[in-house]
Amino acid sequence: MQAFAIAASGIAGATERFAASAARTARDPLADLAGETVERMTAGTALKANVAVLKTADEMYASLLDILA
């Protein structure tokens, strides 16, 4: 069950990073547009990776339950 907690924490962190970057860009759009774009892309990739971890963990636990049943 630890994989679920780790992935959920990663999703929350990526979401916060994306929101913070979007807020900084909204406050001053031309301050560091390239850096903030990279930050949002990185946060998006981290989000997708953590969702993949959740899906894989779910499949693994489902397989384990099938074996034990």
C-alpha positions as CSV (number, residue, x, y, z in Angstrom):
1,M,0.0,0.0,0.0
2,Q,3.0,2.3,0.3
3,A,3.0,2.8,-3.5
4,F,-0.4,4.5,-3.3
5,A,0.8,6.9,-0.6
6,I,4.0,7.8,-2.5
7,A,2.2,8.3,-5.8
8,A,-0.5,10.4,-4.2
9,S,2.1,12.6,-2.5
10,G,3.9,12.9,-5.9
11,I,0.6,14.0,-7.6
12,A,0.0,16.6,-4.9
13,G,3.5,17.9,-5.2
14,A,3.3,18.1,-9.0
15,T,0.0,19.9,-8.8
16,E,1.3,22.4,-6.3
17,R,4.4,23.1,-8.5
18,F,2.2,23.6,-11.6
19,A,-0.1,25.9,-9.7
20,A,2.7,28.0,-8.3
21,S,4.4,28.3,-11.7
22,A,1.1,29.4,-13.3
23,A,0.5,32.0,-10.5
24,R,4.0,33.4,-11.0
25,T,3.4,33.6,-14.8
26,A,0.1,35.3,-14.2
27,R,1.7,37.9,-11.9
28,D,4.5,38.8,-14.3
29,P,4.1,37.1,-17.7
30,L,7.5,38.2,-19.1
31,A,9.7,37.7,-16.0
32,D,10.9,34.1,-16.8
33,L,8.5,32.8,-19.4
34,A,10.8,30.0,-20.7
35,G,11.7,28.9,-17.1
36,E,8.1,28.8,-16.0
37,T,7.1,26.9,-19.2
38,V,9.8,24.3,-18.4
39,E,8.6,24.1,-14.8
40,R,5.0,23.5,-15.9
41,M,6.1,20.8,-18.4
42,T,8.2,19.1,-15.8
43,A,5.3,19.2,-13.3
44,G,3.0,17.7,-16.0
45,T,5.5,14.9,-16.6
46,A,5.8,14.2,-12.9
47,L,2.0,14.1,-12.6
48,K,1.8,11.6,-15.5
49,A,4.5,9.4,-14.0
50,N,2.8,9.3,-10.6
51,V,-0.5,8.4,-12.2
52,A,1.2,5.6,-14.0
53,V,2.6,4.4,-10.7
54,L,-0.9,4.4,-9.2
55,K,-2.3,2.4,-12.1
56,T,0.5,-0.1,-12.0
57,A,0.2,-0.5,-8.2
58,D,-3.6,-1.0,-8.6
59,E,-3.0,-3.7,-11.3
60,M,-0.4,-5.4,-9.1
61,Y,-2.7,-5.5,-6.1
62,A,-5.6,-6.8,-8.2
63,S,-3.4,-9.6,-9.6
64,L,-2.3,-10.5,-6.0
65,L,-5.9,-10.6,-4.9
66,D,-6.7,-12.8,-7.9
67,I,-3.9,-15.2,-7.0
68,L,-4.9,-15.3,-3.3
69,A,-8.6,-15.9,-4.1
